[in-house]
Amino acid sequence: MKPVRFKLTQTNIALETPSYITTHPGLEQYAEAHTTPESILLRKLNRETHIKLRMPNMLSGHLQGAFLQMISQLLKPFCILEIGTFTGYSAICLAKGLQPGGILHTIDNNPEMEDFAMPYIREAGMEKSICIHIGEALEIVKGIEGSFDLVFIDADKDNYINYYDLVINKVPQGGLIIADNALWYGKVLDPNALTDKETAGIVAFNEYVMNDTRVENVLLPLRDGLMMMRKL
Ligand SMILES: C[S@@+](CC[C@H](N)C(=O)[O-])C[C@H]1O[C@@H](n2cnc3c(N)ncnc32)[C@H](O)[C@@H]1O
């Protein structure tokens, strides 16, 4: 049996920022403590992201990363598309499930992210299976040939529908699209928040997917909400 070392304290709750109204911070920590531990490499990447970058909470983190890894390992994709690399945390998790010879394309419009992520990608031995593209995702996706068995959408929220429209015909039957932040810190419940473009983008996207008969979907209240869509 794996040892569980977890003790809930006020201090470790306070360390979790931001907290999502979908999960009690204590329960999220309990779930992390009862999830296969983060690898040394991912822990180091997580830590360096928190120390050096301004918005470290953009990183998927242990629980969501482990979930993405498990989904990818179950699906065994040959080609993965990720929109929003940041420091490479979710890319490394998702690439764990690739078939031999498979490829994960990840896109970010901030060139500094490549310098940050590459040493970790190399250390993970994934430099041949993870390809970072720098530029506007809307443009870059159009230039990537072939189909995507798994797509992870995790960049500018007001473009979620555009990203979905770009990839839906490139996903084969049984393929998966996952969109992060589908609950957007709970703002999807607040009509006053619709004036900001990110909230409006997420709300419109969730509606759009609900009305699309090409997929079946589940909105999972994990962390900030994962909209999972399986192509029919
Ligand atoms: C939430 S972070 C991605 C986190 C990463 N997937 C993870 O879980 O570790 C979003 C990233 O998308 C990038 N981004 C934002 N708008 C973009 C755009 N229009 N095209 C490409 N990348 C963009 C940002 O620079 C940022 O690094």
The ligand as a MOL file (V3000), in Angstrom:
LIG
                    3D

  0  0  0     0  0            999 V3000
M  V30 BEGIN CTAB
M  V30 COUNTS 27 29 0 0 0
M  V30 BEGIN ATOM
M  V30 1 C -3.3440 28.6950 -18.7270 0
M  V30 2 S -1.7920 28.8160 -19.5400 0 CHG=1
M  V30 3 C -1.4970 27.1710 -20.0790 0
M  V30 4 C -1.1780 26.2360 -18.9310 0
M  V30 5 C -0.6740 24.8780 -19.3310 0
M  V30 6 N -1.5660 24.2410 -20.2990 0
M  V30 7 C -0.6080 23.9970 -18.0990 0
M  V30 8 O -1.6420 23.4550 -17.7280 0
M  V30 9 O 0.4570 23.8780 -17.4780 0 CHG=-1
M  V30 10 C -2.2290 29.6570 -21.0160 0
M  V30 11 C -1.0580 29.9460 -21.9650 0
M  V30 12 O -1.6380 30.3280 -23.2120 0
M  V30 13 C -0.8490 31.3110 -23.8210 0
M  V30 14 N -1.6970 32.0720 -24.7470 0
M  V30 15 C -2.6300 33.0200 -24.4560 0
M  V30 16 N -3.2180 33.4720 -25.5730 0
M  V30 17 C -2.6740 32.7860 -26.6120 0
M  V30 18 C -2.8650 32.8090 -28.0270 0
M  V30 19 N -3.7450 33.6410 -28.5830 0
M  V30 20 N -2.1440 31.9530 -28.7980 0
M  V30 21 C -1.2470 31.1260 -28.2250 0
M  V30 22 N -1.0020 31.0680 -26.8850 0
M  V30 23 C -1.7020 31.8940 -26.0870 0
M  V30 24 C -0.2890 32.1450 -22.6520 0
M  V30 25 O 0.9410 32.7560 -23.0210 0
M  V30 26 C -0.1340 31.0800 -21.5450 0
M  V30 27 O 1.1990 30.6410 -21.4380 0
M  V30 END ATOM
M  V30 BEGIN BOND
M  V30 1 1 1 2
M  V30 2 1 2 3
M  V30 3 1 2 10
M  V30 4 1 3 4
M  V30 5 1 4 5
M  V30 6 1 5 6
M  V30 7 1 5 7
M  V30 8 2 7 8
M  V30 9 1 7 9
M  V30 10 1 10 11
M  V30 11 1 11 12
M  V30 12 1 11 26
M  V30 13 1 12 13
M  V30 14 1 13 14
M  V30 15 1 13 24
M  V30 16 1 14 15
M  V30 17 1 14 23
M  V30 18 2 15 16
M  V30 19 1 16 17
M  V30 20 1 17 18
M  V30 21 2 17 23
M  V30 22 1 18 19
M  V30 23 2 18 20
M  V30 24 1 20 21
M  V30 25 2 21 22
M  V30 26 1 22 23
M  V30 27 1 24 25
M  V30 28 1 24 26
M  V30 29 1 26 27
M  V30 END BOND
M  V30 END CTAB
M  END
